[in-house]
């Protein structure tokens, strides 16, 4: 083995590769710390943080401008936009004595800011499903719903049965899959990490006790694919995944830090900023239970708290000291992760079941010719669905099953001496 190869593998085993290859700093108009970010589309994006800070990009993140909220004594905890025009934020002062809600109809240039109606309730996460229907929660543990765009709020019912007496623990993030189905996540350090679920447009919520540490983000892609991230100082970054909307599979990443956000570059590649650890956790298998998380050092010793990709080539992270980092496709490209695994691995296709498209991914420990053949359940070969020379690292391709009938199929990879098979299901 060459000396350079040995050094490369040693660096990976010790925790990661050089961070400069993955994320690069870009100019920022502010110097405070960021808390959250959001992109409405590939053009418009926002990030928020301390001292009433909100910044906006109107050109896909190529440049950022500072917006005025007038809340210099407040931390803007969360921000949510339905489109390039209509958005909300939630903010709290340093003593957590007065939650403020902001609403804009012109992309954040101007804000209408009002105190939250319950002055004893501290809230720090917000989400909307349409221009009138929204949700708010935070330290109080209540989940509030509005049906008039945020002018009035009422507390939803949270079923305590799944996690008594902890069902009213703080909520850190709310995300909806559609108008009816949504999830919240939260908890308290060293006590409980909890996930809540609604299937009736947020009027009633079920409670699931999952982990000993809180969750800070949750991403529902479908009822068959949901992932939450969190952790604490002692256990490090943790995840929970579900393939049917609950029950949940809790897992530890083995990495120091707390997962503050979940940013998917592709269906299989997810980046989780680990905040004070000044590192990222990278997963190449959709964050699935038992899959490996790689440690990637942060850029310039920056703590990243929020991140989002709006395409496989455009992603941004936001952190301490006004830091904005951009995913560096010039170095590692969009088809390779830059991580060389220790072993070959064939991954489960996603989505599965599917109709008619699914993504098949595999990892190679060295450059190799790859052939993937499809079989029916009787073992009859249907044909080669992928063939070619691929470089070491993470690879994937899209498979079109439109010409196949509904049923169970088997795809088999051959790469050098490595061979493996997995099942896929087509439902039409």
C-alpha angles and dihedrals in degrees: 000000000000118000092239091055091051091051091049093053092044091054091050093049091049091059115287151326131281109302095216089075093062111035131021131194118250128192116285128197093211141050104206128097121274125227107182143002138195139183119205091195140330092298110038124058139158139193129189140194148130127358092028089298122174123160128187139200122201096179106057096278097306088124137005134213130198117241124207120239098159090225099117092154093052138079113226097222102184140004132198131187127187092193140339091294113033121064148141138206136192122214139178134197123239093268095046091236102125128035114204126200121205128198129188133185097185104055096276100307088118129021134200104211125193135170115254109259094239104060091189093058118087114201132181110169130064137180136170132201095193138352093285107028118074144148135220133187145146141130095357090063093224120123111221125200130201127194097181103060096274104311093112132022134194129190116253122220116263114197108225095196097094096052115011126209095005100062092107095056115131119289118220104183139017122197130169127210091197138336092290106033124061142152137211128192135194144105138159129286115266092002115064145337112209139188124199126199135195128190099175103065095279100303093115130024132199119214128224123188103210116157146004091250132057127259122230104186138024128189120196109192093166137331086272095053125043128146132185128192133200141108139161143247095277105040097031125215117351139182140199124201135188132191097190107031091273157026096077133218112218119207140171122225096209089232128122115243140048123280105236101172142007118227118182115202091179134357089274105030117076129175120202117190111221097205114206091023087069090222141100129232112221125195124186098190103064090269089285120173113282095010121133125264118205123211114233117185117235125249116269092347090296123163107225117203104170135031141167140177118208092181136005089263101041123062135143138194128200127201149132127353093016092298118171117183127188128208107254109226091164090074106036105018127219102278099050126057094206090235118119111208123216093233139026115259138182113209132211112265117250130247098029120203092034144172118225107326132046136163121239117197134185139176125225125197090203139011110286149158108260130201125181118190128192122220134181121234091270091060095252112147113240095183148280110297097181134023131161150091114291133184126239115278134044119347133175142170138186118250122206112211097175092116094053129085123241113278148085119308135179125223119198127196126207118189114162106304092343121101132167139158137209136181126245130188127214116201119187 
